């Protein structure tokens, strides 16, 4: 599941549904959305039809009134109500910040200002979210880029709903997938100039992590912030939100189907890998980075080996690459193995056990060629991943202290192998 819903003119419109909570439930899909400026929508266009098809009944615009006047607001329509709630009272120009400004501390401090300045508007926005959830009618929150004000309010809602902090941080950082398009839009509005601040349009995990830490340090907890700053009954709000917004996790899942990737799938594979990278970074796992592997990489792997996609029903569940040699990690070897790379699953929405099914499918492909071994490597600094592969029957057979993965910085990997029957 790619959380970004495709529009021609919107770049950061996504569903908050599907996130798991600590008690085993999940946020209901198709009920709560977050977006960049809906002022880019125009009646009578394909984007407008797509927006109306979502059945949204409440639009909450978190921008300043002067922003809505200058850049436009969502077109009026009888199917939804529009609310302009400017939660930010002290505007600032991110594009003009000096290059030395660290996004993490700087933006976290701005978010804390918003949390304390915009209490009236935040309170009203939460009331609208509760009303929409209780009436089972979809709602969308948006600001200009769908990152800061929208991200802050989304984090508050998800936290109250019981979504764990790493997932809240991950949701914030998913704006990184829209950053290139957001930057292109800024350049188009500014005669091709580049923003002065390199952090413009970026959403590193450190920003939301620092903000949530600062909010807890100041108030003790999110619930205490709701009680003391917003003047709401935090327990009642939390219980109402969870009753209306959450559903049980599925107990049955569609059977996985596999198909070999084609060059037209390259963009999908890039987004899947980048989403997995953001999942890792939100949990402090320093392994993959967004943007490291582009479409050319995946097309090359299709040409020189195999790339496979797994779907659960109509939704993408995962993918993997299969190579027929891997000298960077294993050195020169006879043609006796297939080498697995980039075993990826869609965060939160893949059926349980998808990773193991991907491994089994890859092993069947290797066996079909008559090769007796499946091989793979993982970062030597990731013992959890190593344990996962060992539980699937792989054995550690060596270390490669300086693998050159083509990114300019060699790294140590653990080599694992499985004898296939």
Phi, psi and omega in degrees: 000116173274114185295335178286118177276127187288127171230159177285319186252346176258143187239350186223038180268118183213159182269131176273002181286157176094346179291134180279151175256168183295336182266011173095359176268188178212156176291134182294128176291154174073019182240326184228121182240158173227149189204164166278186192302120175283357173294348177278350179286146177228129179303143178087001180259170177296322177299319181296317178296320179295318179298312181296329182293342179284349177072025182293134181247347180221128175246124178247109181264113185268008181279166172295148177304323180292332175293314180297323180290319184283323187252356179094154176241171179301137178302145179292148178201141183294347184280345182216158174260151182242133180228122177260107183237096183280099184281343180265122182256346180238088184294153178211156185256098182297321184299334184265002179296152180287151185302335183281357182286124178280121184302322185303293181296321185296307183290324177300322178292321177296320180296323179293323174300315180298318181299331183260334178279320191262035186298321181297314182288322178296318178301315180294321179298318178296322177298321179292322178297316179298315181298318179294316181295318181294327180269004178058041180239128184298148180226147175233136173257140175207158171227225181274304180256354182075022186249300192276291182295317178294320179295320180294314181290322176299319179297320179296315181295312182297321179296314178297330179284350177099013177284130183298153184304316180302325179286324175298316178298317179300315180300318177301315187288346180296345172301336178305330179291338180261353186306313180303319180290322178295320177295319179298322177295320179295316180298319181297328180277348186233042172055034175082000180291159175262144173301143178294322185274121178297338181278359183297130179080357181269155181222064180295147182303330183300331181297304183291325179297317179292321179298313180296323177295318180293320179297318179291322179296324182280323187245345181100325179188167176297321179298321179292325175298315179299320182287308189279319184270317183271343179071028179251160174281100188297320181295317179294318179297315180299313183295320179293316178300313184292323179294323186269330190263341187254158176219161177296149173295145179302144176258344175232149183226152175296148176292142180290141172238146184242143170214150180284136183289150175241166181307331179292346179272358188301317181296320177299319180293322177298314181294323177296315180294317180295323177296317178296323178297317179293324174302315180297311184297325179294342181250015176075017179266110184266081182232291178262152174235141176301143176087357182288326182240117180262187183297326180300320179303311185290325177294323177296316180295326175295322183286322186262348179208227179222145171230132184236143176250144174242135178238143170251102189067234180267356186260138174296132180247334181176182181196164173205160174251144175234119180254157178255357167203161182207070184295333182297325181260321191251352183075184179293132181220155171292168183280067185242011185205160165250145186245119183272136177220154174049053170290113189230140171234155179287123182302130172076337187247350177288143177302149176305139179084007182300319180302317180293323177295323177297317178300314182298319179295317179298319180296324178294325178293320179294315180300323181297338179270356181086003179280137186271354186231144166251132182229152177201170175223157175219157180306133179299337181270011181240076183295334180294318179291320177301316180297324179298313181292324177297324179292341178266010175099006179273144180242141177289127181237003178165181178228145171241104188288344185215065177287135176260102181272010178085010181254005175089001181219101180301151182214157183273136178229154173264133182263129180233148186218148177226128175281125184264144179271000000 
